[in-house]
Amino acid sequence: MFGNSNRRLTLFLLLISSLFSVQLYTQFSTLEPLPGNGTIWGHSSVILNDTIYVSGGSSDGSPSCYFAKYSINGGVWQFSMSLPLPRSGGDMAVCRDRIYYIGGGSKSIDAAEKEVFVYDPETGEWKYETDIPMPVSGNSAECLNDSLIYSFYGGWNTYESIIQVYNINSRTWFHANPIPETPGRRSFACGMEGNTIYICGGYSGGFRNDFWTGVVDINNPGKIAWSRRLPLAVNTSRPGGTAINGKFYVLPGELPGAVVNDSVAVWSAENDQWIYIDGKPDATSNLNNCVIGRKIRSNNSASIQLWFPGGSFRGKITRPLESLIINSSLEDQKVVKNTNTLLPSRFELYQNYPNPFNPVTIIKFEVPIDSYIRLNIYDITGKLLTELASGFYISGTYELKFDAVNLSSGIFFCKFSGKNYEKTSKMMLIK
């Protein structure tokens, strides 16, 4: 854990190993390396449907127009249309089945540029979208509710404590309130699931290990309620992270003493604890904005799969693509155990039960193919009350609980969206 073949902090690692139990039923694998020569860092990656996209960066972190995509099912890389301008240090975010590139520099990683670009997988083309009000590099970008893109921090050589939010509907920007203290300004691990943000580690005058979660007010998306959480066991710069199913997965980067990491840290919202999984084939750093994942079905069970494209450590390590599968019951999703082996044949939203209800009701829906879905609750005026589900769901039948204990009697609407499918049902709360 947390070391390489050249140097290991043995006593420290034994102590950490004694404090944390390693999650079982995990499997690392090495896949087809990224196309190109040399190492790569300063890049960014996202996953959309069956494809992993990697953009920007280079062997020395300087900006490039690099843009490649990997078919998860086919196991093959290919180059796609290059970025319109060289970039390094920015991040990509998926919103409405398109990919937005925000932040980073064109001349060098520390000289941020203002242009934001958007890529449409249907046409295979990049286009200019807008300018970010304050150019940043070393930032991270995440999408909320398929309409808002949050750009967190940035400032390669200066401290920029700023969260800039882009509304893709109105094509306007606004600010959200930052973490109340001083987190790592650049190259930190970041993830977002639903309206919960996760930020950990990074660099600000030194390596960091602080960990924060923030909950966005759906009705006032510039307002974020931040909470300090249990820190990582080690300080780290240039880690990568992603949030799935109530857990935050972090691949720590470089550690103090010029040590490189070979472990994945997993934080659970259920118990506010970290566990550590050893054994990543290539110990790497420089994977900020480059840890991605989704729910999958593996050996007839629900699992999480993570991918780690690229990364390097002091000019070493050449363009790996590695994967980690973590078997899990995914109980938080409340998967319904079907009495037969047939998967659903179509998307479907069922009427909630009981209905009328007080104050708890169950909402059942079906997902025929692995897909991004969304399940939102609105009041009678159309005001969004809560986002019950948002993210990549494997095929299956699901039940989610909606608790209206803090709401008054009235009519509410449940809207379910899947691939080329949308349905709304009416619910009645009687107290």
C-alpha positions in Angstrom: 0.0 0.0 0.0 1.1 3.5 -0.8 4.6 2.7 -2.2 6.7 1.6 -5.1 9.4 -1.0 -5.7 12.1 1.5 -5.0 11.0 2.9 -1.8 8.5 1.9 0.9 7.6 3.4 4.2 7.3 0.0 5.8 6.6 0.9 9.4 4.0 3.5 8.4 2.3 1.1 6.0 2.1 -1.6 8.6 0.4 0.9 10.9 -2.1 2.0 8.3 -2.8 -1.6 7.4 -3.6 -2.4 11.0 -6.0 0.5 11.2 -8.1 -0.2 8.0 -9.5 -3.4 6.7 -9.1 -4.0 3.0 -12.3 -4.5 1.0 -12.5 -8.0 -0.5 -13.7 -9.3 -3.8 -11.7 -6.9 -6.0 -9.9 -7.5 -9.2 -7.4 -5.3 -11.0 -6.7 -5.7 -14.7 -4.5 -4.1 -17.4 -6.2 -3.2 -20.7 -5.1 -1.8 -24.0 -2.7 1.2 -23.4 -3.6 4.7 -24.6 -2.4 5.4 -28.1 0.6 7.6 -28.5 4.2 7.7 -27.2 5.7 8.4 -23.9 3.9 9.2 -20.6 0.8 11.4 -20.4 -0.4 13.8 -17.7 -2.4 17.0 -17.6 -5.1 15.1 -19.4 -8.8 14.5 -18.6 -11.1 11.6 -19.0 -14.9 10.9 -19.0 -17.1 8.0 -19.7 -20.2 8.2 -21.8 -22.3 5.1 -22.6 -19.8 2.5 -23.9 -16.9 4.8 -24.5 -14.1 6.3 -22.5 -12.8 9.7 -23.8 -9.3 11.1 -23.0 -8.3 14.6 -24.0 -5.3 17.0 -23.6 -2.1 16.7 -21.8 1.2 15.2 -23.0 4.4 13.4 -21.9 5.6 16.5 -20.1 2.2 17.9 -19.2 2.3 20.7 -21.8 -0.9 21.4 -23.8 -1.9 19.3 -26.8 -4.9 18.6 -29.0 -4.9 15.0 -28.0 -8.4 13.3 -28.1 -8.8 9.6 -28.1 -11.7 7.2 -27.3 -11.9 3.7 -26.1 -14.7 1.2 -26.7 -15.3 -0.6 -23.4 -17.1 -3.5 -25.1 -14.7 -3.7 -28.1 -11.5 -3.1 -26.1 -10.1 -0.8 -28.9 -8.7 2.7 -28.9 -9.0 5.1 -31.8 -8.2 8.8 -32.3 -11.1 11.1 -32.7 -11.4 14.8 -33.8 -8.7 16.7 -32.1 -9.4 19.4 -29.5 -9.9 22.8 -31.2 -7.0 24.2 -29.3 -4.2 22.6 -27.2 -5.2 22.1 -23.6 -3.6 20.8 -20.4 -4.9 21.0 -16.8 -8.6 21.4 -17.6 -11.4 18.9 -17.2 -14.3 17.4 -19.1 -17.8 16.9 -17.9 -20.7 15.0 -19.5 -24.0 16.9 -19.7 -27.0 15.9 -21.9 -24.9 13.3 -23.7 -22.3 15.9 -24.8 -18.8 16.5 -23.4 -17.7 19.9 -22.2 -14.1 20.9 -21.8 -13.5 23.6 -19.2 -10.3 25.2 -17.9 -6.7 24.4 -18.6 -4.0 26.2 -20.6 -3.1 26.4 -24.3 0.4 27.7 -24.1 1.3 26.0 -20.8 -0.5 24.2 -18.0 -0.2 27.3 -15.7 -1.5 29.8 -18.2 -5.3 29.3 -18.1 -7.5 30.1 -21.1 -11.1 31.2 -21.1 -12.6 29.2 -24.0 -15.0 26.4 -23.2 -15.6 23.8 -25.9 -18.3 21.1 -26.4 -18.1 17.8 -28.2 -21.1 16.0 -29.7 -20.5 12.2 -30.1 -23.3 12.0 -32.7 -21.4 14.3 -35.1 -17.9 13.7 -33.8 -17.2 17.5 -33.8 -16.0 20.0 -31.2 -17.4 23.5 -31.1 -16.8 26.7 -29.2 -19.5 27.1 -26.4 -18.7 30.0 -24.2 -16.0 31.8 -22.2 -15.5 31.0 -18.5 -15.5 34.3 -16.5 -12.3 33.6 -14.6 -9.9 31.3 -16.5 -8.5 28.5 -14.3 -6.2 25.5 -14.6 -6.0 22.5 -12.3 -9.7 22.7 -11.9 -12.3 19.9 -11.9 -15.7 19.9 -13.6 -18.9 18.0 -12.7 -22.5 18.1 -14.0 -25.7 18.5 -11.9 -29.1 17.5 -13.2 -28.1 17.5 -16.8 -28.1 21.3 -16.9 -25.5 22.8 -14.6 -21.7 22.3 -14.9 -19.7 23.2 -11.8 -16.0 24.1 -12.2 -14.2 23.7 -8.9 -11.2 25.9 -8.0 -8.1 25.9 -10.1 -5.2 28.3 -10.2 -1.9 26.5 -10.9 0.4 29.1 -9.4 -2.1 31.3 -7.6 -4.8 30.4 -5.1 -8.3 30.7 -6.7 -11.0 29.9 -4.2 -13.8 30.0 -6.7 -16.6 27.7 -7.9 -18.0 28.8 -11.3 -21.3 27.3 -12.5 -22.4 27.2 -16.1 -26.1 26.9 -17.0 -26.2 25.1 -20.4 -29.9 26.1 -20.9 -29.4 29.9 -20.5 -25.6 29.8 -21.4 -24.9 32.0 -18.4 -22.5 31.7 -15.4 -22.9 32.3 -11.7 -20.8 31.5 -8.6 -21.4 29.0 -5.8 -20.1 29.4 -2.3 -16.7 27.7 -1.9 -15.4 25.5 1.0 -15.2 27.7 4.1 -11.5 26.9 4.7 -8.6 26.5 2.2 -8.6 23.2 0.4 -6.1 22.2 -2.2 -6.3 24.8 -5.0 -5.3 22.5 -7.8 -4.9 18.9 -8.8 -7.3 17.4 -6.2 -9.6 14.5 -6.3 -13.2 15.5 -7.2 -16.5 13.7 -7.7 -20.2 14.4 -7.8 -23.2 12.1 -7.4 -26.7 13.6 -7.4 -26.3 16.9 -5.6 -23.4 15.8 -3.4 -19.9 17.0 -4.1 -16.7 15.3 -2.9 -13.3 17.1 -2.9 -10.1 15.6 -1.4 -6.3 16.1 -1.3 -4.5 18.2 -3.8 -1.9 20.9 -3.5 -1.7 24.3 -1.9 1.8 25.1 -0.7 2.1 21.4 0.2 0.4 18.1 -0.2 -3.1 17.9 1.3 -5.2 15.1 2.9 -8.4 17.1 3.9 -11.7 15.8 2.6 -14.9 17.7 2.1 -18.4 16.9 1.0 -20.9 19.6 -0.2 -24.6 19.3 -0.7 -26.1 21.6 -3.4 -29.4 23.2 -2.7 -31.4 22.1 -5.7 -33.6 25.2 -5.6 -30.7 27.6 -5.1 -27.8 25.9 -6.9 -25.3 28.6 -5.9 -25.7 27.5 -2.3 -23.6 24.6 -1.1 -23.6 23.2 2.5 -20.0 22.0 3.1 -18.9 19.5 5.7 -15.4 18.4 6.7 -15.0 14.6 6.7 -12.4 12.1 7.9 -9.2 12.9 6.1 -7.2 10.5 4.0 -4.5 8.5 5.8 -1.8 10.3 3.8 -1.2 13.7 2.2 -1.3 13.5 -1.6 -1.1 15.7 -4.7 -2.6 15.0 -8.1 -5.0 12.2 -7.0 -8.1 11.3 -9.0 -11.6 10.6 -7.8 -15.1 9.6 -8.7 -18.4 9.2 -6.8 -20.7 6.2 -7.3 -23.5 4.8 -5.2 -22.7 6.7 -2.0 -19.0 6.0 -2.1 -16.1 8.2 -3.1 -13.2 6.4 -4.9 -9.8 8.1 -4.7 -6.6 7.1 -6.4 -4.0 9.0 -4.3 -1.2 10.5 -6.4 2.3 11.4 -5.3 3.0 11.2 -1.6 5.5 13.1 0.5 9.1 11.9 0.1 8.8 11.2 -3.6 6.7 8.1 -3.1 4.2 7.0 -5.6 0.9 5.2 -4.8 -0.4 1.8 -5.8 -3.7 1.8 -3.8 -7.3 2.9 -4.1 -9.0 4.6 -1.2 -12.8 4.2 -0.7 -14.9 6.4 1.5 -18.4 5.4 2.4 -21.2 7.8 3.3 -22.8 5.1 5.4 -20.1 5.1 8.1 -17.8 8.0 7.3 -14.8 5.7 7.0 -12.0 5.0 4.5 -10.8 1.6 3.4 -7.8 0.9 1.1 -7.4 -1.6 -1.7 -3.9 -2.5 -2.7 -2.5 -3.8 -5.9 -2.9 -1.4 -8.8 -0.5 -2.8 -11.5 1.2 0.5 -12.3 1.8 2.8 -9.4 1.0 6.2 -10.8 0.4 9.9 -10.1 -1.0 12.7 -12.2 -4.5 11.2 -12.5 -6.5 14.2 -11.2 -9.6 14.3 -13.5 -8.7 10.8 -14.8 -10.5 8.3 -12.5 -13.8 7.3 -13.9 -16.3 4.5 -13.2 -19.8 3.2 -13.3 -22.1 0.4 -12.1 -21.8 -2.9 -14.0 -23.0 -6.5 -13.9 -20.1 -8.9 -13.2 -20.6 -12.6 -12.7 -24.3 -12.1 -12.4 -23.9 -9.7 -9.5 -24.0 -5.9 -9.3 -20.5 -4.3 -9.1 -18.5 -1.1 -9.6 -15.9 -0.8 -12.3 -13.3 1.9 -12.2 -10.8 2.9 -15.0 -7.5 4.7 -14.6 -6.3 6.1 -18.0 -2.7 7.3 -18.3 -0.9 9.0 -15.5 2.8 9.1 -14.8 5.4 9.6 -12.0 8.3 11.9 -12.6 8.5 11.1 -16.3 8.0 7.3 -15.9 5.0 5.0 -16.7 3.8 4.9 -20.2 0.1 5.4 -21.0 -1.6 2.5 -19.1 -5.3 1.8 -19.0 -6.1 -0.1 -15.9 -9.3 -1.2 -14.4 -10.6 -2.3 -11.0 -13.8 -4.2 -10.4 -15.3 -4.1 -6.9 -18.1 -6.6 -6.3 -20.9 -5.1 -4.3 -24.6 -5.9 -3.5 -25.3 -2.2 -4.2 -27.9 -2.3 -1.5 -28.3 1.5 -1.5 -30.0 1.1 -4.9 -32.6 -1.3 -3.4 -32.4 -3.7 -6.3 -35.6 -5.9 -6.6 -34.8 -9.6 -6.7 -36.7 -10.9 -9.7 -38.4 -14.2 -9.4 -37.2 -15.1 -13.0 -34.0 -14.6 -14.8 -35.5 -12.3 -17.5 -34.3 -8.7 -17.5 -36.8 -5.9 -18.3 -37.5 -5.5 -22.0 -38.2 -1.7 -21.8 -38.0 1.4 -19.6 -40.9 1.6 -17.3 -42.0 3.8 -14.4 -44.7 2.2 -12.2 -47.3 4.0 -10.0 -45.9 4.6 -6.6 -47.3 2.5 -3.7 -49.1 3.1 -1.5 -50.8 6.0 -3.2 -52.1 8.1 -1.5 -49.3 7.9 1.1 -48.2 9.2 4.5 -45.3 10.0 4.6 -43.3 7.2 2.8 -44.0 5.7 -0.6 -42.1 3.3 -2.9 -41.3 4.2 -6.5 -40.5 1.3 -8.8 -38.9 1.5 -12.2 -37.2 -0.7 -14.8 -34.1 -0.3 -16.8 -33.7 -2.7 -19.8 -30.1 -1.8 -20.7 -27.2 -0.3 -18.8 -28.1 3.4 -19.0 -27.9 6.9 -17.5 -31.3 7.6 -15.8 -32.8 10.3 -13.6 -35.7 10.2 -11.2 -36.9 13.6 -9.8 -39.8 14.7 -7.6 -41.6 18.0 -8.2 -44.4 19.8 -6.4 -47.6 21.0 -8.2 -46.0 24.3 -9.3 -43.2 22.4 -11.1 -40.5 23.2 -8.4 -37.9 20.5 -8.1 -37.9 19.1 -4.6 -35.4 16.3 -4.7 -33.3 14.1 -7.1 -34.0 10.6 -6.0 -31.7 9.0 -8.6 -29.2 10.2 -11.1 -26.4 8.2 -12.8 -25.5 5.1 -14.6 -27.7 2.1 -13.7 -27.2 -1.4 -14.8 -30.2 -3.3 -16.3 -32.7 -4.4 -13.7 -35.7 -3.5 -11.6 -35.4 -1.0 -8.9 -37.4 0.4 -5.9 -36.6 3.7 -4.2 -38.1 5.1 -1.1 -39.5 8.7 -1.1 -39.9 10.2 2.4 -42.2 13.2 2.5 -42.0 13.7 6.3 -41.1 17.4 5.9 -43.7 18.2 3.2 -47.3 19.2 3.6 -50.3 17.3 2.1 -50.7 17.8 -1.6 -50.1 16.6 -5.2 -46.6 15.8 -6.3 -45.1 14.5 -9.5 -42.4 11.8 -10.1 -40.5 12.2 -13.4 -38.4 9.3 -14.7 -36.0 9.8 -17.7 -34.0 7.1 -19.5 -32.5 6.7 -22.9 -35.2 8.0 -25.3 -37.8 7.5 -22.6 -39.6 9.9 -20.3 -42.7 9.4 -18.0 -44.3 11.3 -15.2 -46.7 9.9 -12.6 -48.9 11.8 -10.0 -48.6 11.1 -6.3 -50.9 12.2 -3.5 -49.6 12.9 0.1 -52.4 12.9 2.7 -51.4 13.7 6.3 
